């Protein structure tokens, strides 16, 4: 069975854990803005997932690790279209190279976004070309590392009058945390064990 078929089957059999997000941080936000991210799984014997690192000079979320993605624009047909457009703009990932497996429930961020994770499979070792205005670098993390909740530590910090809890992982000198880690943990806890084997 192809990785995309395994992923589609796993999405159809998500375990009944409702997950968690940062909705408790957005008390004062009247309407969340719709956004989408692409979780791009590389189709290889030991799959990986593509992540990006934002430039250090950005005003918001500088230097943070993220999935390719962003706001859903009026011209986008849906979350899938937005995720594919953003991935093309950010890392030069052509939408023709992405086999969409599906999407999961949105993740509500404390910064006021209603983020739909879109899952897709891409060929391994594509020559991605990051846009320096949006992405400093991109990298691939092995699926077995990234989607193992045991590799994350739950942290706490005081943020905008709230006790914020978030997940945090260090991998090869990179810090994967916050919304990105939250989306990963939610999905990892709901995927049937060994779904990609």
N, CA, C and O atoms as a DFTB+ gen file, in Angstrom:
788 C
 N C O
     1  1       0.841      -1.181       0.000
     2  2       0.000       0.000       0.000
     3  2       0.888       1.247       0.000
     4  3       1.869       1.305       0.741
     5  1       0.557       2.225      -0.809
     6  2       1.324       3.468      -0.893
     7  2       1.162       4.271       0.392
     8  3       0.172       4.120       1.107
     9  1       2.157       5.139       0.684
    10  2       2.102       5.956       1.884
    11  2       0.844       6.815       1.916
    12  3       0.234       6.972       2.974
    13  1       0.450       7.370       0.782
    14  2      -0.748       8.216       0.751
    15  2      -1.993       7.409       1.124
    16  3      -2.883       7.918       1.806
    17  1      -2.055       6.148       0.675
    18  2      -3.197       5.297       1.022
    19  2      -3.185       4.960       2.510
    20  3      -4.233       4.945       3.154
    21  1      -1.994       4.689       3.058
    22  2      -1.883       4.407       4.496
    23  2      -2.296       5.621       5.315
    24  3      -2.976       5.497       6.334
    25  1      -1.879       6.787       4.860
    26  2      -2.220       8.009       5.575
    27  2      -3.722       8.279       5.512
    28  3      -4.333       8.669       6.507
    29  1      -4.309       8.069       4.337
    30  2      -5.764       8.248       4.180
    31  2      -6.529       7.286       5.084
    32  3      -7.517       7.665       5.713
    33  1      -6.062       6.033       5.143
    34  2      -6.715       5.034       6.004
    35  2      -6.573       5.422       7.471
    36  3      -7.519       5.285       8.246
    37  1      -5.383       5.909       7.857
    38  2      -5.167       6.319       9.251
    39  2      -6.062       7.497       9.615
    40  3      -6.593       7.554      10.724
    41  1      -6.232       8.436       8.689
    42  2      -7.118       9.572       8.951
    43  2      -8.560       9.111       9.106
    44  3      -9.324       9.690       9.878
    45  1      -8.928       8.070       8.371
    46  2     -10.280       7.529       8.484
    47  2     -10.512       6.765       9.773
    48  3     -11.653       6.485      10.143
    49  1      -9.419       6.426      10.461
    50  2      -9.515       5.655      11.708
    51  2      -8.906       6.406      12.886
    52  3      -8.334       5.790      13.786
    53  1      -9.024       7.731      12.886
    54  2      -8.457       8.508      13.986
    55  2      -9.045       8.063      15.319
    56  3     -10.248       7.832      15.436
    57  1      -8.191       7.948      16.305
    58  2      -8.642       7.583      17.636
    59  2      -9.453       8.739      18.227
    60  3      -9.204       9.898      17.895
    61  1     -10.422       8.435      19.102
    62  2     -11.362       9.472      19.575
    63  2     -10.829      10.386      20.676
    64  3     -11.503      10.604      21.683
    65  1      -9.639      10.912      20.490
    66  2      -9.079      11.892      21.428
    67  2      -9.391      13.263      20.838
    68  3      -9.049      13.533      19.687
    69  1     -10.024      14.116      21.602
    70  2     -10.422      15.416      21.049
    71  2      -9.257      16.361      20.839
    72  3      -9.396      17.357      20.129
    73  1      -8.120      16.076      21.435
    74  2      -6.972      16.942      21.258
    75  2      -7.093      18.207      22.097
    76  3      -8.040      18.373      22.866
    77  1      -6.134      19.079      21.937
    78  2      -6.126      20.337      22.677
    79  2      -5.531      21.406      21.793
    80  3      -4.804      21.106      20.846
    81  1      -5.840      22.666      22.102
    82  2      -5.254      23.769      21.349
    83  2      -5.078      24.960      22.271
    84  3      -5.080      24.811      23.493
    85  1      -4.926      26.148      21.686
    86  2      -4.663      27.347      22.472
    87  2      -5.860      28.283      22.520
    88  3      -5.694      29.490      22.695
    89  1      -7.064      27.744      22.367
    90  2      -8.257      28.596      22.372
    91  2      -8.360      29.399      23.660
    92  3      -8.879      30.515      23.658
    93  1      -7.871      28.837      24.756
    94  2      -7.942      29.534      26.046
    95  2      -7.105      30.818      26.067
    96  3      -7.298      31.661      26.942
    97  1      -6.185      30.974      25.120
    98  2      -5.354      32.174      25.059
    99  2      -5.997      33.292      24.246
   100  3      -5.521      34.426      24.284
   101  1      -7.064      32.996      23.515
   102  2      -7.656      33.997      22.608
   103  2      -9.001      34.496      23.119
   104  3      -9.927      34.706      22.336
   105  1      -9.111      34.687      24.447
   106  2     -10.367      35.149      25.047
   107  2     -10.896      36.420      24.403
   108  3     -12.092      36.542      24.142
   109  1      -9.997      37.368      24.148
   110  2     -10.444      38.659      23.643
   111  2     -10.637      38.705      22.141
   112  3     -11.016      39.745      21.602
   113  1     -10.386      37.611      21.459
   114  2     -10.488      37.602      19.998
   115  2     -11.913      37.232      19.611
   116  3     -12.387      36.139      19.921
   117  1     -12.588      38.143      18.936
   118  2     -13.986      37.897      18.587
   119  2     -14.132      36.888      17.455
   120  3     -15.012      36.029      17.503
   121  1     -13.293      36.980      16.456
   122  2     -13.384      36.047      15.332
   123  2     -11.987      35.566      14.968
   124  3     -11.072      36.366      14.772
   125  1     -11.837      34.264      14.882
   126  2     -10.554      33.705      14.490
   127  2     -10.394      33.800      12.973
   128  3     -11.360      33.632      12.229
   129  1      -9.177      34.068      12.526
   130  2      -8.894      34.130      11.095
   131  2      -8.537      32.730      10.592
   132  3      -7.779      32.004      11.234
   133  1      -9.088      32.367       9.443
   134  2      -8.847      31.042       8.887
   135  2      -7.458      30.960       8.266
   136  3      -7.021      31.861       7.549
   137  1      -6.775      29.847       8.563
   138  2      -5.445      29.594       8.021
   139  2      -5.322      28.099       7.750
   140  3      -6.152      27.303       8.191
   141  1      -4.282      27.736       7.025
   142  2      -4.039      26.323       6.719
   143  2      -2.538      26.079       6.662
   144  3      -1.770      26.955       6.264
   145  1      -2.128      24.879       7.064
   146  2      -0.733      24.469       6.945
   147  2      -0.675      23.133       6.215
   148  3      -1.620      22.345       6.253
   149  1       0.449      22.896       5.553
   150  2       0.659      21.635       4.855
   151  2       1.630      20.774       5.658
   152  3       2.771      21.167       5.901
   153  1       1.166      19.601       6.063
   154  2       2.056      18.611       6.680
   155  2       2.457      17.681       5.542
   156  3       1.699      16.798       5.142
   157  1       3.664      17.898       5.031
   158  2       4.144      17.167       3.851
   159  2       5.010      15.986       4.299
   160  3       6.109      16.170       4.820
   161  1       4.493      14.768       4.085
   162  2       5.195      13.531       4.409
   163  2       5.990      13.106       3.185
   164  3       5.453      13.083       2.077
   165  1       7.263      12.770       3.369
   166  2       8.083      12.329       2.239
   167  2       7.897      10.824       2.036
   168  3       7.978      10.043       2.984
   169  1       7.652      10.441       0.810
   170  2       7.359       9.046       0.461
   171  2       8.662       8.275       0.287
   172  3       9.178       8.139      -0.823
   173  1       9.176       7.779       1.391
   174  2      10.399       6.980       1.388
   175  2      10.216       5.845       2.387
   176  3       9.280       5.900       3.185
   177  1      11.074       4.807       2.383
   178  2      10.901       3.683       3.308
   179  2      10.755       4.128       4.767
   180  3       9.944       3.572       5.507
   181  1      11.532       5.122       5.175
   182  2      11.389       5.719       6.513
   183  2      10.933       7.163       6.277
   184  3      11.772       8.052       6.127
   185  1       9.616       7.412       6.241
   186  2       9.116       8.746       5.884
   187  2       9.586       9.834       6.836
   188  3       9.907       9.585       7.998
   189  1       9.615      11.042       6.305
   190  2       9.912      12.229       7.098
   191  2       8.821      13.253       6.879
   192  3       7.884      13.023       6.115
   193  1       8.945      14.387       7.552
   194  2       7.997      15.490       7.413
   195  2       8.806      16.765       7.197
   196  3       9.823      16.983       7.856
   197  1       8.349      17.603       6.268
   198  2       9.038      18.847       5.944
   199  2       8.592      19.961       6.898
   200  3       7.400      20.188       7.101
   201  1       9.581      20.645       7.474
   202  2       9.338      21.815       8.315
   203  2      10.177      22.975       7.802
   204  3      11.172      22.775       7.104
   205  1       9.769      24.182       8.152
   206  2      10.519      25.368       7.754
   207  2      10.979      26.131       8.993
   208  3      10.426      25.963      10.080
   209  1      11.984      26.961       8.816
   210  2      12.412      27.871       9.876
   211  2      12.246      29.285       9.347
   212  3      12.751      29.637       8.282
   213  1      11.519      30.090      10.125
   214  2      11.253      31.463       9.714
   215  2      12.494      32.332       9.922
   216  3      13.295      32.057      10.815
   217  1      12.661      33.382       9.106
   218  2      13.821      34.268       9.270
   219  2      13.829      34.946      10.642
   220  3      12.779      35.200      11.232
   221  1      15.021      35.228      11.129
   222  2      15.184      35.865      12.451
   223  2      14.698      37.316      12.465
   224  3      14.374      37.846      13.527
   225  1      14.645      37.963      11.295
   226  2      14.314      39.384      11.269
   227  2      12.811      39.668      11.203
   228  3      12.411      40.831      11.252
   229  1      11.978      38.643      11.094
   230  2      10.535      38.877      11.018
   231  2      10.014      39.495      12.311
   232  3      10.554      39.248      13.390
   233  1       8.949      40.308      12.191
   234  2       8.370      40.951      13.370
   235  2       7.643      39.959      14.265
   236  3       7.686      40.082      15.489
   237  1       6.976      38.979      13.668
   238  2       6.256      37.998      14.491
   239  2       6.772      36.591      14.211
   240  3       7.050      36.229      13.068
   241  1       6.893      35.814      15.271
   242  2       7.332      34.417      15.202
   243  2       8.713      34.273      14.556
   244  3       8.977      33.304      13.845
   245  1       9.580      35.241      14.810
   246  2      10.926      35.229      14.226
   247  2      11.680      33.969      14.631
   248  3      11.712      33.595      15.804
   249  1      12.288      33.320      13.638
   250  2      13.131      32.160      13.880
   251  2      12.406      30.882      14.245
   252  3      13.045      29.851      14.453
   253  1      11.086      30.929      14.327
   254  2      10.361      29.746      14.762
   255  2      10.257      28.688      13.662
   256  3      10.273      28.994      12.470
   257  1      10.151      27.446      14.102
   258  2       9.939      26.319      13.195
   259  2       8.440      26.193      12.944
   260  3       7.637      26.308      13.870
   261  1       8.071      25.958      11.698
   262  2       6.650      25.899      11.334
   263  2       6.449      24.971      10.139
   264  3       7.397      24.597       9.449
   265  1       5.205      24.617       9.920
   266  2       4.824      23.966       8.666
   267  2       4.663      25.062       7.622
   268  3       4.367      26.200       7.987
   269  1       4.848      24.764       6.334
   270  2       4.483      25.749       5.320
   271  2       2.993      26.053       5.453
   272  3       2.185      25.140       5.622
   273  1       2.634      27.316       5.379
   274  2       1.213      27.658       5.492
   275  2       1.004      29.108       5.828
   276  3       1.956      29.876       5.966
   277  1      -0.268      29.481       5.961
   278  2      -0.616      30.861       6.269
   279  2      -2.104      31.079       6.145
   280  3      -2.893      30.135       6.100
   281  1      -2.473      32.362       6.092
   282  2      -3.887      32.736       6.038
   283  2      -4.553      32.217       4.764
   284  3      -3.928      32.118       3.708
   285  1      -5.831      31.891       4.893
   286  2      -6.631      31.529       3.718
   287  2      -7.075      32.833       3.072
   288  3      -7.784      33.629       3.689
   289  1      -6.661      33.048       1.838
   290  2      -6.982      34.271       1.104
   291  2      -8.324      34.151       0.407
   292  3      -8.793      33.039       0.163
   293  1      -8.958      35.285       0.077
   294  2     -10.252      35.245      -0.625
   295  2     -10.208      34.453      -1.929
   296  3     -11.219      33.874      -2.325
   297  1      -9.067      34.414      -2.597
   298  2      -8.957      33.687      -3.860
   299  2      -8.760      32.191      -3.705
   300  3      -8.807      31.463      -4.696
   301  1      -8.543      31.715      -2.491
   302  2      -8.349      30.282      -2.264
   303  2      -9.700      29.570      -2.239
   304  3     -10.662      30.067      -1.652
   305  1      -9.764      28.408      -2.878
   306  2     -11.026      27.648      -2.896
   307  2     -11.377      27.097      -1.524
   308  3     -12.546      27.055      -1.141
   309  1     -10.345      26.669      -0.779
   310  2     -10.561      26.055       0.528
   311  2      -9.221      25.956       1.251
   312  3      -8.216      26.493       0.785
   313  1      -9.210      25.269       2.387
   314  2      -7.978      25.135       3.174
   315  2      -6.897      24.386       2.398
   316  3      -5.720      24.735       2.489
   317  1      -7.278      23.376       1.646
   318  2      -6.306      22.608       0.871
   319  2      -5.626      23.521      -0.159
   320  3      -4.405      23.502      -0.309
   321  1      -6.423      24.305      -0.855
   322  2      -5.880      25.218      -1.865
   323  2      -4.935      26.225      -1.220
   324  3      -3.881      26.536      -1.775
   325  1      -5.313      26.736      -0.049
   326  2      -4.464      27.705       0.658
   327  2      -3.145      27.071       1.090
   328  3      -2.085      27.674       0.926
   329  1      -3.203      25.859       1.641
   330  2      -1.986      25.182       2.094
   331  2      -1.046      24.923       0.921
   332  3       0.165      25.108       1.043
   333  1      -1.595      24.500      -0.204
   334  2      -0.765      24.246      -1.387
   335  2      -0.161      25.539      -1.931
   336  3       1.010      25.568      -2.311
   337  1      -0.960      26.608      -1.968
   338  2      -0.455      27.901      -2.451
   339  2       0.679      28.392      -1.557
   340  3       1.724      28.818      -2.047
   341  1       0.466      28.330      -0.243
   342  2       1.489      28.800       0.696
   343  2       2.775      27.977       0.584
   344  3       3.871      28.536       0.628
   345  1       2.649      26.648       0.439
   346  2       3.835      25.793       0.314
   347  2       4.613      26.135      -0.956
   348  3       5.843      26.097      -0.967
   349  1       3.890      26.465      -2.017
   350  2       4.565      26.855      -3.253
   351  2       5.272      28.196      -3.077
   352  3       6.406      28.364      -3.526
   353  1       4.603      29.153      -2.424
   354  2       5.193      30.469      -2.206
   355  2       6.393      30.410      -1.263
   356  3       7.388      31.104      -1.474
   357  1       6.298      29.577      -0.220
   358  2       7.328      29.571       0.813
   359  2       8.549      28.726       0.475
   360  3       9.682      29.145       0.709
   361  1       8.318      27.533      -0.076
   362  2       9.459      26.633      -0.307
   363  2       9.552      26.109      -1.744
   364  3      10.360      25.225      -2.031
   365  1       8.734      26.649      -2.641
   366  2       8.797      26.228      -4.037
   367  2       8.291      24.821      -4.266
   368  3       8.697      24.170      -5.229
   369  1       7.402      24.332      -3.394
   370  2       6.829      22.996      -3.553
   371  2       5.658      23.081      -4.523
   372  3       4.618      23.658      -4.203
   373  1       5.830      22.510      -5.696
   374  2       4.784      22.558      -6.718
   375  2       3.606      21.697      -6.291
   376  3       3.787      20.555      -5.868
   377  1       2.405      22.240      -6.399
   378  2       1.200      21.502      -5.979
   379  2       1.035      20.192      -6.751
   380  3       0.394      19.265      -6.254
   381  1       1.604      20.100      -7.958
   382  2       1.519      18.848      -8.731
   383  2       2.252      17.711      -8.030
   384  3       1.963      16.538      -8.267
   385  1       3.215      18.067      -7.153
   386  2       4.011      17.057      -6.464
   387  2       3.400      16.594      -5.147
   388  3       3.985      15.765      -4.450
   389  1       2.225      17.123      -4.801
   390  2       1.602      16.800      -3.511
   391  2       0.364      15.945      -3.737
   392  3      -0.553      16.342      -4.456
   393  1       0.342      14.764      -3.118
   394  2      -0.841      13.919      -3.145
   395  2      -1.575      14.131      -1.817
   396  3      -1.121      13.675      -0.768
   397  1      -2.693      14.815      -1.874
   398  2      -3.438      15.154      -0.654
   399  2      -4.101      13.904      -0.082
   400  3      -4.771      13.156      -0.794
   401  1      -3.898      13.693       1.226
   402  2      -4.519      12.561       1.920
   403  2      -5.768      12.999       2.669
   404  3      -6.689      12.204       2.863
   405  1      -5.806      14.259       3.092
   406  2      -6.967      14.757       3.819
   407  2      -6.566      15.865       4.776
   408  3      -5.431      16.343       4.754
   409  1      -7.503      16.264       5.609
   410  2      -7.275      17.324       6.592
   411  2      -7.833      16.871       7.931
   412  3      -8.679      15.979       8.001
   413  1      -7.349      17.496       8.985
   414  2      -7.850      17.175      10.322
   415  2      -8.578      18.385      10.897
   416  3      -8.655      19.442      10.269
   417  1      -9.107      18.206      12.096
   418  2      -9.828      19.287      12.751
   419  2      -8.910      20.491      12.924
   420  3      -7.714      20.333      13.169
   421  1      -9.464      21.687      12.799
   422  2      -8.650      22.892      12.969
   423  2      -8.073      23.021      14.378
   424  3      -8.621      22.515      15.357
   425  1      -6.958      23.712      14.430
   426  2      -6.259      24.017      15.679
   427  2      -6.422      25.510      15.907
   428  3      -6.074      26.306      15.035
   429  1      -6.941      25.903      17.056
   430  2      -7.137      27.319      17.371
   431  2      -5.909      27.837      18.113
   432  3      -5.561      27.345      19.186
   433  1      -5.258      28.839      17.522
   434  2      -4.025      29.366      18.123
   435  2      -4.327      30.555      19.015
   436  3      -5.331      31.245      18.841
   437  1      -3.446      30.781      19.966
   438  2      -3.593      31.925      20.859
   439  2      -3.431      33.247      20.146
   440  3      -3.850      34.281      20.666
   441  1      -2.830      33.242      18.964
   442  2      -2.661      34.475      18.188
   443  2      -3.849      34.764      17.281
   444  3      -3.796      35.676      16.455
   445  1      -4.928      33.985      17.433
   446  2      -6.171      34.310      16.739
   447  2      -6.393      33.622      15.407
   448  3      -7.116      34.143      14.557
   449  1      -5.779      32.447      15.206
   450  2      -5.973      31.731      13.955
   451  2      -6.694      30.401      14.174
   452  3      -6.531      29.736      15.197
   453  1      -7.481      30.050      13.191
   454  2      -8.219      28.795      13.127
   455  2      -7.524      28.015      12.012
   456  3      -7.842      28.188      10.835
   457  1      -6.558      27.144      12.393
   458  2      -5.609      26.553      11.446
   459  2      -6.024      25.136      11.069
   460  3      -6.151      24.274      11.938
   461  1      -6.234      24.892       9.783
   462  2      -6.564      23.561       9.304
   463  2      -5.287      22.862       8.842
   464  3      -4.660      23.309       7.882
   465  1      -4.887      21.764       9.512
   466  2      -3.742      20.986       9.031
   467  2      -4.165      20.121       7.838
   468  3      -5.104      19.331       7.934
   469  1      -3.465      20.280       6.725
   470  2      -3.712      19.516       5.507
   471  2      -2.562      18.535       5.353
   472  3      -1.399      18.938       5.368
   473  1      -2.871      17.255       5.206
   474  2      -1.843      16.227       5.121
   475  2      -1.663      15.790       3.676
   476  3      -2.634      15.503       2.975
   477  1      -0.407      15.742       3.236
   478  2      -0.110      15.337       1.880
   479  2       1.183      14.540       1.828
   480  3       1.981      14.568       2.765
   481  1       1.379      13.840       0.737
   482  2       2.577      13.034       0.526
   483  2       3.310      13.593      -0.686
   484  3       2.706      13.893      -1.716
   485  1       4.640      13.728      -0.537
   486  2       5.455      14.250      -1.634
   487  2       6.589      13.279      -1.936
   488  3       6.980      12.499      -1.067
   489  1       7.128      13.314      -3.170
   490  2       8.294      12.484      -3.477
   491  2       9.472      12.903      -2.609
   492  3       9.571      14.071      -2.232
   493  1      10.365      11.974      -2.286
   494  2      11.533      12.341      -1.481
   495  2      12.530      13.166      -2.290
   496  3      12.591      13.088      -3.517
   497  1      13.301      13.951      -1.562
   498  2      14.453      14.670      -2.127
   499  2      14.108      15.647      -3.252
   500  3      14.875      15.801      -4.202
   501  1      12.949      16.305      -3.139
   502  2      12.622      17.338      -4.120
   503  2      13.570      18.523      -3.939
   504  3      13.966      18.826      -2.813
   505  1      13.939      19.199      -5.033
   506  2      14.826      20.363      -4.921
   507  2      14.024      21.606      -4.500
   508  3      13.716      22.458      -5.334
   509  1      13.693      21.704      -3.226
   510  2      12.883      22.818      -2.739
   511  2      13.712      24.099      -2.730
   512  3      14.923      24.072      -2.512
   513  1      13.035      25.217      -2.969
   514  2      13.715      26.508      -3.099
   515  2      13.017      27.521      -2.196
   516  3      12.036      28.138      -2.612
   517  1      13.510      27.706      -0.952
   518  2      12.819      28.600      -0.029
   519  2      12.854      30.061      -0.447
   520  3      13.857      30.554      -0.963
   521  1      11.739      30.742      -0.216
   522  2      11.632      32.172      -0.466
   523  2      12.257      32.888       0.742
   524  3      11.721      32.782       1.845
   525  1      13.371      33.611       0.569
   526  2      14.070      34.213       1.702
   527  2      13.246      35.262       2.448
   528  3      13.574      35.604       3.584
   529  1      12.187      35.774       1.831
   530  2      11.323      36.732       2.526
   531  2      10.440      36.039       3.563
   532  3       9.915      36.691       4.466
   533  1      10.273      34.719       3.438
   534  2       9.374      34.002       4.342
   535  2      10.037      32.847       5.079
   536  3       9.626      32.491       6.183
   537  1      11.061      32.266       4.468
   538  2      11.671      31.064       5.032
   539  2      13.191      31.187       5.006
   540  3      13.785      31.459       3.963
   541  1      13.808      30.984       6.158
   542  2      15.271      31.006       6.231
   543  2      15.850      29.673       5.768
   544  3      16.889      29.627       5.110
   545  1      15.151      28.579       6.129
   546  2      15.643      27.251       5.799
   547  2      14.487      26.263       5.889
   548  3      13.443      26.559       6.470
   549  1      14.687      25.095       5.310
   550  2      13.722      24.000       5.461
   551  2      14.511      22.748       5.795
   552  3      15.703      22.651       5.502
   553  1      13.835      21.795       6.409
   554  2      14.500      20.558       6.792
   555  2      13.460      19.458       6.937
   556  3      12.259      19.719       7.017
   557  1      13.947      18.227       6.970
   558  2      13.064      17.065       7.071
   559  2      13.371      16.329       8.369
   560  3      14.526      16.024       8.663
   561  1      12.328      16.049       9.138
   562  2      12.471      15.318      10.399
   563  2      11.850      13.934      10.202
   564  3      10.742      13.827       9.677
   565  1      12.553      12.871      10.619
   566  2      11.965      11.533      10.490
   567  2      10.606      11.455      11.199
   568  3      10.441      11.939      12.319
   569  1       9.661      10.847      10.530
   570  2       8.307      10.709      11.079
   571  2       8.313      10.054      12.450
   572  3       7.590      10.484      13.349
   573  1       9.124       9.016      12.614
   574  2       9.156       8.307      13.895
   575  2       9.680       9.179      15.030
   576  3       9.365       8.925      16.193
   577  1      10.460      10.187      14.723
   578  2      10.948      11.121      15.735
   579  2       9.901      12.206      15.992
   580  3       9.524      12.473      17.133
   581  1       9.441      12.824      14.900
   582  2       8.535      13.967      15.010
   583  2       7.196      13.598      15.640
   584  3       6.645      14.371      16.424
   585  1       6.671      12.422      15.301
   586  2       5.341      12.037      15.764
   587  2       5.364      11.115      16.987
   588  3       4.398      10.397      17.246
   589  1       6.455      11.138      17.727
   590  2       6.529      10.377      18.978
   591  2       6.299      11.345      20.137
   592  3       7.193      12.124      20.463
   593  1       5.108      11.315      20.773
   594  2       4.834      12.244      21.873
   595  2       5.860      12.158      22.999
   596  3       6.041      13.120      23.745
   597  1       6.535      11.014      23.128
   598  2       7.556      10.856      24.158
   599  2       8.776      11.737      23.944
   600  3       9.569      11.924      24.867
   601  1       8.942      12.284      22.739
   602  2      10.079      13.163      22.455
   603  2       9.816      14.616      22.852
   604  3      10.709      15.456      22.746
   605  1       8.604      14.915      23.305
   606  2       8.229      16.278      23.659
   607  2       8.142      16.437      25.170
   608  3       7.805      15.496      25.889
   609  1       8.445      17.624      25.633
   610  2       8.301      17.973      27.042
   611  2       7.207      19.031      27.119
   612  3       7.199      19.979      26.333
   613  1       6.289      18.873      28.059
   614  2       5.270      19.915      28.221
   615  2       5.840      21.014      29.103
   616  3       6.303      20.759      30.214
   617  1       5.801      22.230      28.595
   618  2       6.329      23.399      29.296
   619  2       5.182      24.299      29.740
   620  3       4.064      24.198      29.236
   621  1       5.477      25.178      30.689
   622  2       4.493      26.154      31.164
   623  2       5.150      27.523      31.208
   624  3       6.325      27.647      31.555
   625  1       4.387      28.550      30.854
   626  2       4.880      29.925      30.927
   627  2       3.684      30.842      31.149
   628  3       2.561      30.515      30.767
   629  1       3.932      31.987      31.766
   630  2       2.868      32.974      31.947
   631  2       2.816      33.821      30.677
   632  3       3.825      34.403      30.281
   633  1       1.639      33.893      30.033
   634  2       1.515      34.592      28.752
   635  2       0.181      35.315      28.705
   636  3      -0.869      34.678      28.785
   637  1       0.205      36.633      28.577
   638  2      -0.996      37.468      28.463
   639  2      -2.036      37.122      29.529
   640  3      -3.220      36.963      29.234
   641  1      -1.575      37.013      30.752
   642  2      -2.490      36.762      31.861
   643  2      -2.931      35.321      32.016
   644  3      -3.800      35.024      32.836
   645  1      -2.350      34.428      31.246
   646  2      -2.713      33.010      31.294
   647  2      -1.495      32.159      31.636
   648  3      -0.358      32.537      31.354
   649  1      -1.750      31.010      32.243
   650  2      -0.705      30.000      32.374
   651  2      -0.739      29.214      31.076
   652  3      -1.624      28.385      30.866
   653  1       0.217      29.474      30.214
   654  2       0.247      28.815      28.914
   655  2       0.999      27.506      29.027
   656  3       2.092      27.467      29.591
   657  1       0.435      26.437      28.502
   658  2       1.163      25.171      28.415
   659  2       1.388      24.873      26.943
   660  3       0.514      25.100      26.106
   661  1       2.547      24.371      26.646
   662  2       2.887      24.066      25.257
   663  2       3.900      22.932      25.239
   664  3       4.531      22.617      26.248
   665  1       4.034      22.332      24.073
   666  2       4.972      21.226      23.894
   667  2       6.241      21.732      23.237
   668  3       6.222      22.690      22.464
   669  1       7.342      21.072      23.556
   670  2       8.655      21.550      23.140
   671  2       9.554      20.345      22.853
   672  3       9.587      19.393      23.633
   673  1      10.278      20.389      21.740
   674  2      11.224      19.328      21.407
   675  2      12.442      19.942      20.733
   676  3      12.309      20.838      19.900
   677  1      13.609      19.470      21.086
   678  2      14.843      19.859      20.403
   679  2      15.231      18.722      19.466
   680  3      15.235      17.556      19.863
   681  1      15.559      19.065      18.218
   682  2      16.019      18.045      17.268
   683  2      17.122      18.655      16.412
   684  3      16.885      19.599      15.659
   685  1      18.313      18.114      16.534
   686  2      19.471      18.553      15.757
   687  2      19.636      20.080      15.779
   688  3      19.838      20.714      14.744
   689  1      19.545      20.644      16.980
   690  2      19.751      22.076      17.147
   691  2      18.560      22.938      16.800
   692  3      18.672      24.164      16.812
   693  1      17.432      22.344      16.494
   694  2      16.233      23.117      16.164
   695  2      15.172      22.887      17.232
   696  3      15.021      21.782      17.753
   697  1      14.453      23.933      17.542
   698  2      13.405      23.861      18.564
   699  2      12.045      23.812      17.887
   700  3      11.659      24.738      17.173
   701  1      11.330      22.730      18.117
   702  2       9.981      22.548      17.572
   703  2       9.028      22.698      18.753
   704  3       9.033      21.874      19.667
   705  1       8.212      23.747      18.734
   706  2       7.376      24.021      19.897
   707  2       6.126      24.804      19.495
   708  3       5.896      25.072      18.315
   709  1       5.330      25.161      20.492
   710  2       4.162      26.009      20.280
   711  2       3.113      25.360      19.406
   712  3       2.818      24.173      19.547
   713  1       2.546      26.149      18.495
   714  2       1.455      25.681      17.633
   715  2       1.895      24.489      16.793
   716  3       1.152      23.515      16.664
   717  1       3.095      24.555      16.218
   718  2       3.583      23.456      15.381
   719  2       3.622      22.157      16.172
   720  3       3.127      21.130      15.709
   721  1       4.213      22.200      17.370
   722  2       4.279      21.005      18.210
   723  2       2.887      20.569      18.644
   724  3       2.612      19.371      18.722
   725  1       2.008      21.521      18.926
   726  2       0.637      21.182      19.331
   727  2      -0.119      20.432      18.248
   728  3      -0.821      19.461      18.531
   729  1       0.025      20.882      17.008
   730  2      -0.630      20.200      15.881
   731  2      -0.083      18.778      15.746
   732  3      -0.841      17.832      15.533
   733  1       1.236      18.637      15.872
   734  2       1.867      17.317      15.755
   735  2       1.368      16.390      16.861
   736  3       0.964      15.260      16.587
   737  1       1.394      16.858      18.103
   738  2       0.975      16.031      19.240
   739  2      -0.474      15.597      19.087
   740  3      -0.799      14.429      19.302
   741  1      -1.356      16.537      18.713
   742  2      -2.768      16.178      18.530
   743  2      -2.930      15.051      17.515
   744  3      -3.671      14.095      17.744
   745  1      -2.234      15.175      16.403
   746  2      -2.358      14.167      15.356
   747  2      -1.697      12.856      15.774
   748  3      -2.252      11.781      15.548
   749  1      -0.523      12.942      16.379
   750  2       0.203      11.736      16.784
   751  2      -0.591      10.904      17.783
   752  3      -0.576       9.674      17.721
   753  1      -1.275      11.564      18.693
   754  2      -2.046      10.845      19.704
   755  2      -3.299      10.199      19.136
   756  3      -3.856       9.277      19.732
   757  1      -3.741      10.688      17.976
   758  2      -4.976      10.149      17.386
   759  2      -4.736       9.149      16.261
   760  3      -5.663       8.466      15.825
   761  1      -3.498       9.063      15.795
   762  2      -3.201       8.118      14.715
   763  2      -3.034       6.730      15.284
   764  3      -2.386       6.579      16.320
   765  1      -3.589       5.709      14.659
   766  2      -3.388       4.334      15.140
   767  2      -1.896       3.983      15.149
   768  3      -1.160       4.380      14.247
   769  1      -1.460       3.253      16.151
   770  2      -0.052       2.881      16.280
   771  2       0.431       2.143      15.025
   772  3      -0.258       1.275      14.489
   773  1       1.622       2.512      14.577
   774  2       2.235       1.830      13.439
   775  2       1.501       1.988      12.124
   776  3       1.626       1.135      11.245
   777  1       0.735       3.064      11.966
   778  2      -0.098       3.234      10.768
   779  2       0.705       3.224       9.481
   780  3       0.188       2.809       8.443
   781  1       1.964       3.672       9.517
   782  2       2.735       3.775       8.278
   783  2       3.624       2.574       7.994
   784  3       4.403       2.598       7.041
   785  1       3.524       1.549       8.785
   786  2       4.360       0.344       8.579
   787  2       3.745      -0.572       7.550
   788  3       4.304      -1.627       7.250
